[in-house]
Amino acid sequence: MNEKSINDEIKVVKDSCGCGCTCSEAEVEESKDEKVSKLEELENSNEKFNDSSKLYIDIYVPLDACACEWSQFMNLMFSAITPYIKYIKHETKSLNTEEARRMNLFTKCAIVDDKKKYTTSAALKRDLPRLLEEKGLM
């Protein structure tokens, strides 16, 4: 077999986001568009929720990075909050914002009621029943 036929048989899969994952360019473009619209939504609504009938959780992830960098963290956080979802209002926010810098957030985390920071879903899952009871929701 000559070199040309070998090269013809080898298929090079281009990594569209540059991180080594298997996401496709369409997924990356779609996620970029979703991120932009979510960021615009967040910027346009600067009001903080004043409803005391919910526990507020802001989940900070690097939205400008490939989803493979933060999707597992989001899945774990959602698995922790799903059993209590009727008592919780959540937002996903970018780590690369002025708000996150003001709060000294540099890693994926969840902030509960602007008071307590959780970097693991296990800690959040452990504390959620207590937090809900303290707020009088359970």
Phi, psi and omega in degrees: 000132181274170186297323182295317181291329176294315180296327178292328182279336180278125178257125180265123178263116181277129177281110189287333182260347176089005185257355179098001180277180182255022180289150180268164180298324180298318178297319181294315179298316180296316181293327177296316180296319178297318181297317181297316181293322178295317179296320177297318177301313181295320180293325181284338180246085182276358181286138177267143182295129180252004182285115182277004180272007180223153171265127184262127180235121174257123181256118182259123177221161178281085184297337180277355176269168177301144181301334180295342179283335186226356184295322179296319177299315179297317178301317179293319178296317179293328176293331178284321185269342184304318179299340183243020191300331181288347178257000189236140170243125183234154175223144173260127183232157180278139174290339185262055177231164178297321179301314180294321178295320178299327181271003182058045178261122182232001180221161180302133182197171174236135178248123182259122179049036179056022183237311189246135181256133177236128178257353177230148179290331180296317179293319178296315180299320180295319186270344184304313180303318179295316180297320179292322178293318179300326181274354179079024182265345180229000000 
